[in-house]
Amino acid sequence: MLWIITKYALTAGIVVLISEVAKRSDKAGALIAALPTVTILALIWMFIEGQGQQKLANHAYYTFWYVLPTLPMFLAFPILLSRFSFWPALGFCALISVICFFAVALVVRQFGIDLI
């Protein structure tokens, strides 16, 4: 139980750190947020918990493919935010990510990569 609490505390602490840094510096906050900290932590937790190399490799591999369709959202959000309030802009961005995910999944399936 202590292990799970430690994992939650460290992971949540990074999210809080990013939001606090972003209050002071847009660029520094975005840089820290852009780092694959969640993936790195997940890999560390999985490794410590004894997951095999194949499981770790699969996690990193699929994370790459799942990150790609989220990238257009980061370009769309500032534009949408200037036209809508925060929540609708965020909702549209989520929709953009879902549409892009299915588009990427269809394209990469042609190369033998099954994301769905």
N, C-alpha and C positions, 0 to 999 in steps of 0.2 A: 504494500500500500504506500509506503514511504517513497518507493521508486516512482510510482505514478504521480504522486504529488510533486516530486522533484521535476519530473518531465513537464508537467503542466506549468509549474512556476517558472522554469527556465524559458519555456516556449512563450508563455504570456509575457514574460519580462522583455523579450526581444521585441514583441509587438508594441509594448508600452515605450520602450526605448526609441523605436522608429518614430512613433507619433510625437514624442517629446522633442527629438532632434528636429523633426519636420516643422515644429512650431517656431524654431529659431532659424532654420535654414532650409529653404525649399530644396536646394540642390543636395545638401548632405542627407536630408531625410529620404529623398528619392533614391540616392545612391545606395544607402543602407537597405531600403526596401527592395531595390532591384537585385541585390545580392541574393543568391539562392539559399538564404538562411533556413527557411522552413525545410527545404529539401535536404540540406546538409544535416540539420538536426534530426530529421526523420531517418536518414541513413545512419547517423551515429546511434540513435535509439535502437534501430533494427540490428545493427552490428553488435551492440552491447547485449542485446537480448538473444543473440545467438542465431540470427537468421543467416542462411547460407549465402554464399557469393552470388549464386544465380538470382536469388530473391533481391539482393541489393542491386545487382546489375539491371534486372528488369525494372526496378523502381526508377533508377536513373534514366534508363532508356525511354520508358513511357512518359516520364515527367517532361523530357525534351519535347515529345510530340504533343503533349497536352498544353505546354506553355505557348507554342506557336500560335494557336488560334486566339489566345488572349491578348496578343500584342496590338491588334487594331483597336481594341477598347481604349488603350492608353492614349491613342491619337484622337479618338472620337470624343472622349470625355471632356476635354477642355472646350471643344466646339459645342457640344451638347449643353454643357453647363452654362455657356454664354447665352443660350437660347431658351433653356428651361431651368427650373429650380433643381436643387440637388437630387432629390429622390427620383423624379422622372428621368433625369440624365443618367443616374446610376442604373435605373431599370432598363433604359435603352441600351446601355453598355453591356448589361448582362445578356440581353437578347442578341446583341451583336456577337458576343462571345459564343453563345450557343450556336448561332447560325454558322459562324466561322469554324467552330469545332466540327459540326457535321460536314461542312465543305472539305475541311482538311482530312477528315476520316474517309470521305469518299475518294479523294485524290490519292491518299497514301495506300488505300486498299489495293489500288492498281499495281502497287509495288510490293505487295505481300505483307503489308503492315496492317494488322487488325486492331483498331482502337476501340471498337464498339463490341 
